[in-house]
Amino acid sequence: MSDISPRIDHVVINVADQLDASVAQYQRLGFVLTPRGHHSLGSSNHLAIFGNDYLELLGYEAHNAQGAARQWGSLLGLNGLVFKTTDSDGLFTELSHRGVELDGDAPQAFFRPIELPDGSTRDVRFRTVRLHPAAIPNGRIFFCHHLDPDLVWRSEWQSHPNSTQSIRQVIVKARDPQASIALLEKTFGPADVAAIDGGQRLSAGFASIDFLTPQAVRARLGDATETSPNGHDRKVALVLQTRSLDQARQALQAGGIAFREQAGELVVPASEAFGVALVFTE
């Protein structure tokens, strides 16, 4: 039986055709970003690598616009939520038996070349198991099987001026949190799902995915988040664990980033981070 306990692998921020601008902005936010990668599927990316997870700026270059844009749509912001697996074939089989509707008839395999410190190049290979996008408004949810994790989690990319160490929380704005979390409850089972003030929570190790009502999101983050143009659920915020809130503050100030401090956290509005509010906590 495949292990399908919820563990965040990475999150995807869709930047569409604004890769250059997003890199400059996320560097101002205090992140070290990997060199641009190019997937065999046509998309391009930059990563902010943390201890056991990472943040992905995903977009496309002009010559790949038609195909790559179709995969993720035009809505900028926190678009993808990705969980870990080390057995993509077993996972695909088990989720199919559970009645979870999947995209495709097998895990999807793809790669991107990466340059190593010695100047040589290798392909970083992935296999993904994707929940069917028709069930997920405004985004994607899938599992990622890293076949070459040592080429992704490299120490020279893991020390950030803002001292981010991990993804602590993903916040989803949902009109009906209980209905919205049902897909993940079916995927992982009910043991990791619980009611919280203002919504529902999927516990994912040291992290969580919180489905909150619009009122609860506003109580938590004020006007820092953006609203979905079609009124559907939207992933609106990331809470990032930092080693030092002072370092995060200094990095944001050095980058000229607008933020506010509340309840021992630093809140960066979505307008400063390509459609997703960022919350730094110690």
Secondary structure, 3 states (H helix, E strand, C coil): CCCCCCCEEEEEEEEECCHHHHHHHHHHCCCCCCCCEECCCCCEEEEEECCCCEEEEEECCHHHHHHHHHHHCCCCEEEEEEEECCCHHHHHHHHHHHCCCECCCCCEEEEEEEECCCCCEEEEEEEEEEECHHHCCCCEEEEEEECCHHHCCCHHHCCCCCCEEEEEEEEEECCCHHHHCHHHHHHHCHHHEEEECCEEEEEECCEEEEEECHHHHHHHHCCCCCCCCCCCCEEEEEEEEECCHHHHHHHHHHCCCCCEEECCEEEECHHHCCCCEEEEEC
